[in-house]
């Protein structure tokens, strides 16, 4: 497998669109507004967190897809990615794709975990939840960046897809990382396919002249505990 060249961006937290509702959802409030004490804790965590983050986002050069119409897989350089039927369906017809990663950096992980180590579980949960929302927002920023760059070439993009979602087993990250530059964004992949720093995301975006972008397909996904999950009424 060949390593691909990549472009890297360093992001300021203020550049990211953060929805506090998602933080509360991850903390277990299920769409309800928490009390004043919890709201204040989340606010304080949000104000302190930017200094602990080294937000990076990067994506590779485009790589030709050998086949994106298989029933449950796509191929690159003869290597099979078992992405599942949902994702392969969205990739059908794409001519190429890019691999991407985003991360908040190891310092944020250490800061977030320090609350649990000192027994402050509430602040720890708030920091951990904020981290999940922030790294997702970084992935959204990168997604929009790729869309803009491709539109300048009269190309369209699929939604982004990550191992661990929509039937794509998280172990497939082992294949994905073999195409990324070595030590990309300082992210390490464990034997169990866990990314370190923990607040990191990897995935792909399909590219082509005729591909269609579907913003949300949550009703088709079997992962029911995802905080980003939309009901049929919320799908745009």
Buried (B, 14 or more C-beta within 10 A) or exposed (E): EEEBEBBEBEBEBEEBEBEBBBBBBBBEBEEEEBEEEBEEBBEEBBEEBEEBBBBBBBBBEBBEBEBBEBEBBBEBEEEBBBBBBBBBBBBBBBBBBBBBBBBBBBEBBEBBBBBBEEEBEBBBBBBBBBBBBBBBBBBBBBBEBBBEBBEEEEBBBBBBBBBBBBBBEBEBBBBBBBBBBEEBBEBEBEEEBEBBBBBBBBBBBBBBEEBEBEEBBBEEBEEEEEBBBBEEEEEE
